Amino acid sequence: MNFKNRILPAIAVLGLTVAVIVAVLGEQKTPPAQPVAQPAQAPFKSYIGGAGLVEASSNNINIGTGLAGIVKTIFVKVGQTVTAGTPLFEIDDRELQAERQLKQANLTKSRAAVVEAKATLEDARSQYSLVRDVVGNERAVSLDDVQKRRNAELLAQAKLESARAAVVASHADIRSTQINLERLIVRAPIDGQIMQVNIRPGEFAQTGVLTTPLIMMGNLDLLYVRVNIDENDAWRFTPQTAAVASMRGNRDLKTALTFVRVEPYVTPKQSLTGASTERVDTRVLQVLYSFKQSALPAYVGQQMDVFIETPEVPTTVQPAAVTNGVRK
């Protein structure tokens, strides 16, 4: 009993000590976490802020193919600068090559048919010429025989025209196949730089609009920044006013922007910031600015913080005067 009387008070004292320590530690304020990078600051007194997305001045061109098939050869690499007309990749052409050979054989056959039709026509003409001048002399030749030979000449003439038309059609078929063979080699539409290559030899290249483009390219001599301005601030935007873009992660890296154009259709916002005041149905006005590639170490697809100067809005609005019931 003496041991039990000693241990119970000791446990109570230990529990009280632990409770006091936990209470003291709980009252200590946790220092706020420091941001990895300081947020960008607007250099204007009155401004509109928006998120900007870097893109090529030619817009980001998603290269596709008009004819589906197995990729045979890739001619370019990421980062390579190309000129308009440079081959980018080629689709397997064995099927079309065989088709072209078959159509060339048909062309040879059609040409031979023309030669045969010409000979038949010459024979029909000679046969008709023998009786053409003796019409009326029924003892020399019958009228029925004359008519048959005349019809034979007309039929031979029609067959010759048909054979010539077949030659023209064969030429057209070969030309069609040749065009499709040329379409199997996808070429660069403009001068620019290859930004993505998402296909490999042996893979199947599909046609149509793809989520991941086969190849992405664009002109990067001049970079564009597509700025989303919230519809609530769109009325404050004024073209040709000063604008500045800052790199995310380093607000000291910034450059002045040159106004390019406004896309007048207000579109649904594609990316949300997560703010509680932001709705899914938020719409934005898209404005394009430009800057030289040498001005900032920016890459296509990178986000930037953009600030656009706006005229200051008066804090108070004087009520309109009313004279004779008319508001002025």
Buried (B, 14 or more C-beta within 10 A) or exposed (E): EEEEEEEEEEEEEEEEEEEEEEEEEEEEEEEEEEEEEEEBEBEBEEBBBBBBBBBBBBEBBBBBBEBEBEBBEBBBEEEBBBEEEBBBBBBBBEEBEEBBEEBBEBBEEBBEBBEEBBEBBEEBBEBBEEBBEEEEEEEEBEEEEBEBBBEBBEEBBEBBEEBBEBBEBBEEBBEEBEEBBEBBBBBBBBBBBBBBBBBEEEEEBEEEEEEEBBBBBBBBBBBBBBBBBBBEBBEBBEEEBBBBBBBBEEBEBBBEBBBBEBEEEEEEBEEEEEEEEEEEEBBBBBBBBBBEBEBBEBEBEBBBBBBBBBEEEEEEEEEEEEEEEEEE
